[in-house]
Amino acid sequence: MPDGSIFKRCGCRHPDTGKPLGNDCPKLRRANRAWSSDHGHWAYQLELPPTANGGRRQLRRSGLPTRRAAADELDHARDLLALASGDRRRRTEIAELLQVAVRAKRPLPEVDRIRQRLRGDGALADMPTVAEYVTGWLTHLTIDANTQRGYESIARVHLIPHLGDIPLDKLRTTHIRAMFAAIERRNDEIAAAKASTDPAIRTSVTGVRPTGATTRQRIRACLRKAINDALADELIVGANPAALVKVPADRPLPIVWEDERVQRWKSTGEVPGPVMVWTDSQVVQFLDYAAVHAPDLHPMWHYMAYRGPRRGEACGLRESEVRLHHRETTINNQIATHGYAAVQKPPKSRAGNRDVALDTDTTKVLTAYKARRAAWQLAAGDTWPDTGLFFVRPDGQPWHPNAVTQRFRKLIRKAGLPRLGCTTCATAPPPSPSTPASTSRSSPSNSATPPRP
């Protein structure tokens, strides 16, 4: 029948031929021709649109426990076909989906999902899993290379292992919360292993870091963007579950290296907190020490400490954007690291392009640096490269941001200053003491803000 039929079948076979009796088994019906209540199982049959070649086909499912279950699934199949009642091509595609589901012994596709795909004129194939979707999504992104690398790492380390097997349209907030709960448990395991008295257990987590609060925020942001793009492409419908999950920021407040904390650190090696910053006098002490022991980098660090550009922005400061006679610089370029490779590019946001006014002391330092750089260039002669950058190495080449950081950390140890920035909370021995530098220089304008290489 074109509209379908519901009937019973059983597994009985003919005693002479051994062939299945199907719905001809006499036990399937009572004497009044009503279906038996204790023999056989329910089935339905529905005439489907012909194949692309015009061939006839039927949808048939058996093994259903009740007549109601068979009727509901038959209605479900009819509703799906009705979605494309005026489109022969789409009805043929839906019929193929129905046959695939029955042959694979899977539930029929959801009506709302197929309706949404028809509206977007997309393919009606099975919904991809989170792993399949995210993998394909990453290949089509047009974003900053560093952001791309971060997303790829998040997908590989977190999203695919925890959520990869879930169909994209079945992803719920409970799944995402479970992922973050598993990440927290792993953090606890790492912390316990690092604190273990068993050397073998400590060795098992050598180089393994817990997933911090900032990374958890990035995981959520990456997943939220991926799902937003799926919603925009009308691949799925509804709310974005990642937007409904709250991840505690849990960012520690910075602690200033006041004298009492420095003395405690020197005697015990204990760092008071995960984020430490210097006092004004400690910044001045470092800059005075750097002026003597690292004159090639001291001007850059002075500029960073007093005027606040980021490490990559200072490394990428263009010569043409330094106007000492106007006591002003313009930030419109940076040197970023992709892995270890250094790449010049504009600041990430429009707000990153900005003018930076210079104070009198910084203007004097940069003017003296230009004279020193001119002497370097004269000594190098024709081998001096034209990088267009203001801060360069003594050979004229650009500074690699990682090299600036390494020199900075090394100089801190030699100067006997406490480390700063994001530290590990574990105890660490203080550096060897050295003779403190003078603090005759005026303090930086932004109190307790150290250089940020």
Buried (B, 14 or more C-beta within 10 A) or exposed (E): EEEBBBBBBBEBEEEEEEEBBBBEBEEBBEEEEEBBEEBBBBBBBBBBBBEEEEEEBEBBBBEBEEBEBBBEBBEBBEEBBEBBEEEEEBBBBBBBBBBEBBEEEEEBBBEEBBBBBBEEEEEBEBBBBBBBBBBEBBEEBEEBEBBBEBBBBBBEBBBBEBBBEBBBBEBEBEBBBEBBEEBEEEBEEBEEBBEBEEEEEEEEBEEEEBBBBEBBBBBBBBBBBBBEBBBEEBBBBEEBBBEEBEBEEEEEEBBBBEEEBBEEBBEEEBBBEBBBBBBBBBBBBBBBBBBEBBEBBBBBBBBBBBBBBBBBBBBBBBBEBBEBEEBBBBBBBBBBBEEEEBBBBEBEEEEBEEEBEBBEBBBEBBEEBEEEBEEBBEEEEEEBEEBBBBBBBBEBEBBBBEBBBEBBBEBBEBBBBBBBBEBEEEEEEBBEEEEBBEBEBEBBBEEBBBBBB
